[in-house]
Amino acid sequence: MKILIIDIYYSDFLESFYQKYPQTVSKSYKEQKRMIFEECFGTADFYSKNLKKLGHQTEEIISNDPILQKKWARENKIKYTPDYFSKIPKLRSWFKIKWPEQILKAQIKKFKPDIIYCQSLSNPSPKFLTKIKPYVKMIIGQVACPTVFNRNQLFHFDLILTSFPHFVDRLKKIGIKSEYLKIGFESSILKKLTKNKKQYAAVFVGGFSRHHAVIIKTFEYLAKNTDIDFWGYGFKKLSADSIIRNKHHGKVWGIDMYNILYNAKISINRHIDAAENFANNMRLYESTGVGTMLITDMKDNLNELFEIGKEIETYSSKEELLEKINYYLNHEDERKKIAEAGQKRTLKDHTYEIRMKELMDIFNKYL
């Protein structure tokens, strides 16, 4: 089976990547994309390389990376409309930039996939996917973020996968086929990790936004009362007097993020408000996968993923979270035992190799 995965990356990550590795712009499209995937941002090439292990032809496209996409177009002699006004905000809003979908259409025509798998429901656009639909067997979307479902905006998807169990029924109620697919961990990352001389006590690596309002007070409480460090995006949205700012070390992406988790004793997790009572996020598997003890907010389905008290720990209040952080920092043997058990569980049940087998079972069900 031929599967094309279309992904979009945070613009902040792409900007930091090209600043870190300016030499990549002179590389070939294939080499440039390989170097981006080596950073292990998001799901990187975790889908495609594990689908290839199962015998499928698979390609991944980072559709919103202009440097990479235009490199492909030049190498393949594809003409596209220049974006003369893309750097002028007032003009950019008046002139619709056409090159991203022009190049993407050429990539789809060249690869001729059976299935297009979109890691975003909004990019590519519904209009674009509607035009492409006659040329593929299935167009599949993926969602794991706050979303207001509108059938008129989603009808072009033959199936939508989600790591939110409660989203499945909501999609079905508006006439969209949907299946539950959990997030996972890429075990090959373990070979890339580096042990530092300094080990952090407790860490939180993640974003701050309007979707995380509930947890900010908890984190401020931790910052006042225990040894914790923060990394991630959105910290500028915190109030000017937030104590979190004093312990926040800025944005971190990909393998640098994994190394922070790897060099921490405890990783704190919280879910966005849209998760409601269900555990689903990447940090569950990133933290346990690298062998760090995870303490996460209590959710109804956690016992389906990990054994609470043996493979991970949970909290239901800021006071309980503080108590558990301090307890396990002072009981190293117990902390290590839970961390090792959590990693063992993730490497047994929650790798992307396993997820791609589950994904193909879903594909075959609908095909």
N, C-alpha and C positions, 0 to 999 in steps of 0.2 A: 504494500500500500504506500502511496505517496502522500505525505503530510507536510503542509506548509504552515509554520507557526509564525504569526505576526505579533510582535511585541512592541511596546513603547517604554522608554526609559525616562527616569526623572531627568529633567534638563540640568539640574544641579550636578548630578553624577556625570553626565556627558561633559559638561564644562570642566569639572575637576579632572576627568580622565585626560582630556586633551591638553590641559595645563601640565599635568604630571608627565605625560608621554607625548610631547609635541612632535617627535619623530614619526609617529604613526601616520601622519597625513601624507607622508611620502611612500608608505607601504601599499601593497596591493589590497584590493577589497578583502580577499580571503585572509590575508595576514592581519589586516587592521581589525577585522571582526574577531579573529582568534584572540588577539591581544585584549580586546574588550571583554570577551568571555572569560579570559584568564583572571579578570578582576572579580568574578563570581558575584556580580550585582544581580539582585532579584533572583530570577530562575535561570539566568545566563543561558547556557546550552544544555541545561539539565534534562529538559524534555527530549531534545533531538538526539543527544548521544545515547540515552537509554532506550529510545524508540529504535535507534539503529541497531542496538544489541538484540532487539527482538526481530530484526530482519526487515525493517521498514525504511524506505527512502524518505529522509526528513531534512528539511532546511528551516532555518530560523532567520527572520528579518527584523531588524530594529528600524521600524518604519519612520520614526521621528528623529533619526540621527542624520542631519543634512550632509555632514562630511562623508559619512559612510555610504549613504544612498547615492549621492552624486558621483562618488567614486565608482560604484557599480555601473551607473549609467554611462560614464565615460568609457569604461572598459568594454562595455557591451554595445557601444555606439548608439545609445538611446537618446533621442532628442527630447527635451522638455522645456516648458515655458520658464524663462529666467524670472527669479523673484526680485525684481529691481527695487521693490519698495519694502522688502521684508525687514529692513533695519530702521524703518521710519514708522513708528507706531501709528500715527494719525493716518498715514497713507495705507499701511498694512490692513487696517480695518475696512478700507474702501475697496481694495483690490484683493480678490480671493486668490491665494497662492495655489497654483495647480500642480506644481512639480511633484509633491509627495505622492499623489495618487497616480500621476502619469508614470512615474518610475515603478511604483508598486504594481500597477497593471502589467507593465512589461515583465517584471519578475514572475508574476503569476503565469503569464502566457508562456514564458520560457520553461518554468518548472513543471507546469501542467499537473497540479496536485489533484488527488481524489478528495482530500479534505483540507479545508482552510480552518485553522484554529486561531482565534483571535483572543489575545490575553487582555483585551479591553473591549467593552461593549460600544464605545463611542469612536474608536479609531482603529480601522478605517470607518468612514462615514456610512450611514445606512444607504444613502444613494449609491455610493461606490459598490457596496456589497450586493445590492440589488442587481446592478449591471453585471457583476461577476458571477452571480448565482447559477446561470445556465451552463457554465463551463466546469462546474465541480459537482461532486456527489453530495457533499454536505458542507455547510458553513456552521462552525461551532463557536460559541462565545464563552467567556469565563468571567465571573464576577466575584469579588471578595471585598467590596467596599460599599459604603453607604449609597444606596440607589433607590430612586423612585421608578417603579416599573410601569412602563407604558407600552402596550402591545403595538401601537402604531410605530414606535421607534425600535421595536425588537423583532418584528415579523419576519425579517430577512434571515434570522438565525433558525436553523433546523433544530438546534439543541443548545441549551445554556447549562454549563457546569458551574458549580459553586461550592466553596468550602463552608458556607453558611447553611447548616441543615434546614433552618427555618425559611430560607429563600426558595427552596425547591417547591413547596406547596404554593407559595405566593406567585411564582412564575406559572405554575400549572393552572392556577385559578384564572389567569388572564389568557390562557390558551397557548402558552409557550412550553414546549417539552423541556424538562430539566432533570438533572441528576446530581447527586452529591459526590464530590471528589475532594478528598482531603489534601492539604499541602504536605510537603515532605522535606527530607534532608538529603543532600548530595554527599555521599560518603567519601568521594575522591577529594573533598576539601581537606580532610584530615591530613593528607600528605603535604599540604601547603602551609600548615600552621607553625608558628614559631613561639617557643616558650621564652618569656621575658624574665629578667631577674626580679622585677617587681610584679607581685600578684595583687590584683585589686580585691577588696573585700566584697562589696555588693555593687552591681552596676545595673543601669538601665540604658539600653541603646534603642532609640526609637523617636518618633515624632511627637510634636505638640501642635495641636490644631483645635478648631472648634469641635471636632469629633472626640476630643480627649478631655473635655472640661472637667469631668467628674474626678479624674485621677490626679489632677494638678495639686489639689489640697493635700492628698495623701503623700505625694512626692515632696512637697514642702515640709510636711511633718517628718518624713524620713531624713531630709537634709538637715533638719535641726537636731535630730536625735540619734543618728547612727552614721557610720562611715559608708557613704554611697557616692558614686560618681555617675554623671550623666553624659551621654553623647546623642547626637541626632539633629534632625532638621526642626525648624519652627521655634527654636528657643527665643528668638527675638519677639515672638508674640506673647511671651510671658510678661507679666507686669514688671515695671522697672525695679520694684523693690522685692521681687521674688528671690528667696534664698537659693532657689535652684540655680540661678545664674552664677552663683559663687562656686558651684561644683560642676558646671557644665563646660565641656571641652570642645564643643563645636560639632560640625557634621562629620560623619564617617560612613564609608560605603564598602560594600563587598568584602574582600578578604581582610581589609583593615578592621571591619566590624567583627568578623569571625575571630580575629586574633584578640580583640578586646574581650569577647565572651570566653575564649579559650584561657585567657590569663586572669579570669575572675573566679572567685570562690562561689559566688551566688549571682544568678541572673534573675532580675525582677521582670515579670511580664504583666501586662494589662491589655485588655481588649478595648477596641473602640465601642462607642455606644451602640452602633448598629449590630454588633454581635449578640446583643441581648443576653440570653442565658446560655449561649453556646460558645465553646472554645474552638478556635479555628486558625489562629494566626501563625505566621512563619516563625516567630520567636520561640514558640513551643518546641519546635524541632531544631532550630538553629542552636539554641542553648543546650538542650539535652544531647544533640548530635555531637557537639564538640567536647562533651564530658563535663559540663558545668552544672551545678545544682540549680534547678529551676524552682522558683516560688511564683506561682501564678494566681490570678484572681479565680475564685471558685465559680465553676460553670456546671450545668446539669450533665453534660456529656463527657466530662473529663475522664471518668472511669472507663469509658470506651477506648480512650487513647493511652492512658497511663494508670498505674496503680498508685493512688494517692497515699502518701505516707511512706511508700517504699521506693517509688521511682521519681516522684516529684512531691512538692509540698504546695499547699494552697492557702489563701487568706480571704476573709470576708469583710475585714475592716482594717483601717490603718493601724490600729492598736495591735491586732493579731499579726499583721505583716511585720511590724517593728519587733514584736516579741520573737517571731520565728527567725528573722534575720540575726538578731543578737544571740539567740539560742544556738543556731548552727555555726555561727562564727566562733562560738566558745566550745563547741563539741565537734571537733574536726573529724573524728572517726565516723560519726553518724552522718555528717555532711558528705564525706567522701563515698560512703556506702550508698547513699541515695543518688549521688551524681553518677556513680558507675552503673547503677541499676537503670537509671534513666537513659544513659547512653546505650546500654545494651538493648533496651526496649526499642529505641529509635532505630538503631542499626538493624534490628530484627524485623520491625513492622512498619517503619515510616520512611523508608528511603525512596528516592525518585525512581529507582529501578522497579520497586514494588508498585509505586503509583502509576507508572506507565503500563504495567501489565493490567492494572485496574482500568486505566483509560482505554486500552484496546478492547477490553471486555465490553465497555460501554459503547465504543464505536461499532463493534460487531453486532451488538444488540439492535442498534438503530439502522445500520446498513442492511 
